Amino acid sequence: MNKKLAAALSGGAVLVLALTGCGGSEDNKELDAWAKKVCDLVPAQNKKITAAYDAITKAAEDTESTPAELQKADSQAFQDLSDGYKARATVIQNAGAPPGAEDGAKKLQEAVKQLTTLSASYADMKTQVDGLNTKDQAKFATGLKDVSAEMQKVETQRQTALAALKDLESGDTKKALSEQSGCKQASTSPGTASAPATDS
């Protein structure tokens, strides 16, 4: 039942800045300033996103939870995920294109677009969960299966957003981000250590 929903989120699902190593970047103060704008807010965003996924998993594993309790937990988690990814998109949009990055503006807009789409999808998931029939166990179980199926589609969107972020964070931009304490913290936090976004 709800475990299928959690299974759709297994393996980590937090969009963390794709950081690998901390190699020194060339002296580019403009790019470093851009990276700081992005990284200063990353820890708080990741904390909210990670907590939301943890809440869904916890609710799925709690066999004593009533349908109403599951609905409430999942609804709040989807709201937090929607807010978290929207905040990530806003931060990147406000920071602007990475100075000196090839096709930086184009890559920026694609990342913002994909993150915004992902945020909207989680908002839709919340609406779907809110509409579940908690009075009828059988109907609730069927509804959760539909939610789980929808999560598979959202997972595809998440992978697309992740690819767009990695594209934005390539080359010198990646090096500049890796030197910021906020991004270092995000890349080494327990909740994101196994997330796909940290894969090379």
Buried (B, 14 or more C-beta within 10 A) or exposed (E): BBBBBBBBBEEBBBBBBBBEEBEEBEEBEEBBEBBBBBBBBBBEBBBBBBBBBEBBBEBBEEEEBEBEEBBBBBBBBBBBBBBBBBBBBBBBBEBEBBBBBEEBEEBBBBBBBBBBBBBBBBBBBBEBBEEBBBEEEEEBBBBBBEBBEBBEEBBEBBBBBBBBBBBBBBEBBBBBBBBBEBBBBBBEBEBBEEBBBBEE
